[in-house]
Amino acid sequence: MTGTFRPGGGPARGEARDGTRGTHWTPGEQILWRYRDHAPGLKGPVHICRPVTVVQDTDELLAVWMAPGTECVKPVLADGTSVHAEPLATRYTAPRTTVRSRWFGGGVLKLARPGEPWSVWLFWDHDWQFKNWYVNLEEPRARWAGGVDSEDHFLDIAVYPDRSWKWLDEDEFAQAQRIGLMDPEQARRVREAGHAAVEVIRAWGAPFSGGWPEWRPDPAWGVPPLPEDWDRTPAHMTS
């Protein structure tokens, strides 16, 4: 199963040129998958940007492919070292900047249902041996003409082919609360979202049951370029 894949069938929809509800990108179209920095009470600047290729975009699911070697934008410490090289106590308060960097390792398939506070990522080895799903807890994605924007919520879940799972980054989730990047009410909502995702995992619901590990990208797809204005502010966005 290569390129466009629609578990359960259903036709492709029209192109999304203005990001409005009810319009969709077509398979093979290139968009940006972005995350904004954490800024309590404010909308932070974009600090993660990944060019991706649309696999499927319907009312039920947005699926995109990030190819190996894709040039992305990621946050680093002000001196250029990795964010995760900084001790946890100062990881989110140390000065940062952004850099362009190639995605290392295999490609990643990202699946997101509209309005859901997480996305599910699939990872393979270089020989296409499936490794695991990764549930990224995040703000429901806001659509705009050039892609989707979200904000990461620190807490994640790893899910394995034998259906076992485990929480990830609970230390970062706790630290974000300690330093005020996430207030108690937001933290409660994030934890509730995590438990909701776990219920889907335990029931082996979509997308885990959808056959996505057997999906493969269309060989004709190129690697999307990172535009110079990757951090542009959209004229208007929808959820």
Secondary structure as UniProt FT lines:
FT   TURN            7..8
FT   TURN            21..22
FT   TURN            27..28
FT   STRAND          30..36
FT   TURN            40..41
FT   STRAND          46..57
FT   STRAND          62..66
FT   TURN            68..69
FT   STRAND          71..77
FT   TURN            78..79
FT   HELIX           83..85
FT   HELIX           88..90
FT   TURN            91..93
FT   STRAND          96..102
FT   STRAND          108..112
FT   TURN            114..115
FT   STRAND          118..124
FT   TURN            126..127
FT   STRAND          130..138
FT   STRAND          142..144
FT   TURN            145..146
FT   STRAND          147..150
FT   STRAND          152..159
FT   TURN            161..162
FT   STRAND          165..168
FT   HELIX           170..178
FT   TURN            179..180
FT   HELIX           184..203
FT   TURN            206..211
FT   HELIX           212..214
FT   TURN            219..220
FT   TURN            228..231
//
